[in-house]
Amino acid sequence: MSRNDATRPSRRQFLATAATAAAATTILPRHVLGGPGFVAPSDKVNIGVIGVGGQGRTNCRALFQQDDAQIIAVADVAEEWDLSPYYYRGMAGRGPVRAEIEKHYSAKTPNFQCAEYVDFRDMLEEEKDLDAVLIATPDHSHAYISIVAMKAGKHVYCEKPLTLTVWEGRQVAQVAKETGVATQLGNHGRSSEGHRQVAEWIWDGAIGQVQEVHAWASAGWFADGRGRPEGTPPVPPGLDWDKWLGPAEDRPYHPEYTPFNWRGWWAFGGGGLPDVAVHHLDPAFNALELDNPETIEATAPWVDDEVASTGVLCTWRFGPRRNMAPVSVHWYDGGLRPPAPVGIDPNDPRQRMGEGGNGIYYVGEKGVITSGGWSGMPRLLPRELNRSYTRPEKTLPRVEGGHHASWLRACKGGEPASSNFEYSARLCEFVLLGIVAVRSKKQLRWYGPNMTVTNVPEANQYLKAHYREGWELPV
């Protein structure tokens, strides 16, 4: 940890200075006045970013655009990450990202300094001005960090998927409910106009009852081969491998795991399905109320005990829900794509399905709604339906300022964020059940109220991870 309190202005220092100048006046810190998690609407939200690799750095840059956000600390197990071989590019980690943060804020606050930590728990303990944390670590540590932070009274933004397993998602949602802090999942499409239009069109009956949903992504290919990588290379200087493992069972360091390809192992991620389906299937989950499928089944070219599968085909089947007919939801990753709906010409650019290697379409009684991934703007097909359909009035509230702004308003006492943990834990459970089906290699029957696969008892082992001693979830 590094800190120079004399050169970074803070409310704590301001209060101390004011007390010296006016000893007769007693000033209490706002967290005492307002209770845990309180942020006055006029205040900036002081944020600590946990995990400043590529996605953590991306989130920092997004927060730079929010006038009511201020990053005061970062925590990462690596002094630096070289991301030049990957799509993030450049350098990340504690040192490079801290320097970028200080450069940004120093434009308005000369000599601004950001604290840095190896262990996020030290940050929570020592940063008394901290209001909130943004978590962008690998998936396997999301649940542990989120729960510790919420129990410390901090608002939490967590990258997707919310957790590694179904069981973890339920624990995180329960702690969020108990603590009442503001929460948000990093599925930014949830705050988009496209997400809302899809829901409004479906509820308006634009294509009649929806019978099928198909979504696809080029994601996958994080790891090659089978089993754990061979050899035990030395841990690079500046990396705390034990803390990188966190809750995961102990294993030797290998560069195949980090800084980028950790999604290729079941212990740390789950391949393309939880990586991207949380984005692409989010509008369908919301508009069609896709809680608690009746059955889930999945296939893949191979299923290994260690390496996450690529080329997954997954199907969730749902019975009637309120006034909605049964529906089948299909997922394709690793570059696989669904066939074009009947009556749609995939070679006609005016009838294009999705955008590039990503997309989703909904098949209804009267036509098709399609959009790109990440809750892109929808289109109606066939083109005759698109021309004749009268768009409904906007009935869903729009999210002003985007996904991070939604969370920051919630941190300051506004409406719950657009993808708060009550909602996003359910979304991620739906997606993560696909992983259970992939690893089980059987069609599963699901009973949501008891969180149980009823017909394949051995599949229930994939609902919960195994934790290292000392890293069990504090629930």
C-alpha positions, 0 to 999 in steps of 0.5 A: 500500500502507498499513500501520501495523505498530505498531497491528496485532498479528502473530506477527512482532511477537510474536517480535521482542518475545520476542527482546528480552525473552529475548535468550538464546533464539532463536525462529525464525518458523514458516514457517522451522520448518515449511517453505513453506506450513506452518501450525500446527494451533493457528494462525490462517490469515493470508489475503490477499484478491485482488480485493475487488469483490462476490464478494471482499467476500462471501468476506471476510464468509464468512471472518469466520465462521471462528475460525481465519481472519484477513484481514491484507491485500487487493489490488485494482486499484480504490480503490473499486467502486460496486456499487449498480446490481448485485445485490451492492449497496453499495461494494467495492474496497480502501478500503471492504472494508479498512474492513469488515475492520478494523471486524470484527477490531477488536471483539476486537483493538483498532486492528487494521489490514489492509494494502492493495495495488494489485498482488497481487505486492507483497502476496506480496512484503511480507506475510511473515506471509501463509499463504494467498490467496483470489482473486476477480478476473475469470476471465481473471486466475485462472490467472496469480494462482493460479500465482504465489501457489502458487509463492510457497508460499501456499495458494490459494482461487480463485473459479470457474471456476478458469481462462478456458481448458482449457489454463490449467486443466491448468497450474494443476492441475500447479503445485498438484501440484508445490507441494503447497499447499492449494487450493480452488475456490469452488463451495461446493455441492461441500461440501453435503449435497445433493451427497453425497446425489445421488451416493449415490442414483445409486450405489445405483441409485435410478433405475437407469442414468442416461441423460440429465442436464439442467441450466439457469440463468437466468444470462447477459445480461451484455453487449448488442450485438456487438463491443467497446463504442464510445468511449474514456471516461477511466479513473476515478480510483483504477482501475489499468486496466493491472493490471485487464487483467492477462494479457488483450490490451490494449484501452481502458477502458470501463465496459461491462467493469467492475465487473460485466459483464466476463463478457459478453466472451470475453476476460474470462469466458464468459457464463452457461455457465462462470459457473453450470454449474460449480455446477449440473453439479458433482454430475453430474460427480462421480457420473457420472465425466464426464471426457473427453466423446466429443463436444461441441456447442452452439448459441446465437442468435448467436456473436460474436468479442467478446461471450459468447453467451447462450441457450446449449444445450450437449450433452456425450456420454459413452461407457461409464465403468466400470460406467456406461452412455453418458449425454448431458449437456445445459445451458440458460442465459439463461432456457431450460429443458429439457422435463419428463421423460416421466411428470412433470407440470411444472404439479404443484407436488409434482413441481416440477423444480429451484428457480425459474430454476435446477436439474438433473434426472437421467433413469434407467431407473426414474425421475428425481432432481431438485434446485435449482441449486448442489447443492441437496437432491435429490428422487425422481420420480415420487412413488411411487418417492420413497415406496418408495425406501429411502435408502442409508447415508451412505458419503461423508464430510460436510464439517464447517463448510462450504466455507471451513472445508474449505480452512482445515483443508487449509491446516493439514495436514488432508485435501485440501479438498473441491474442490481443484484436482486435482478442480476443474480437471477439472470446469472443463475439462468445462464450458469445453469447452462454450465451445469448442463454442459458439465453433466452431459445430460438433460436436467430437470430443475426445481428452483425453489430448492435449488436442485437438479431433480433427475440427475443427482450428481449434477448438483455438485456443479451448483457450488464450488469448493473453497480453500480454507480461510476463503469460505464465503462469509455468509 
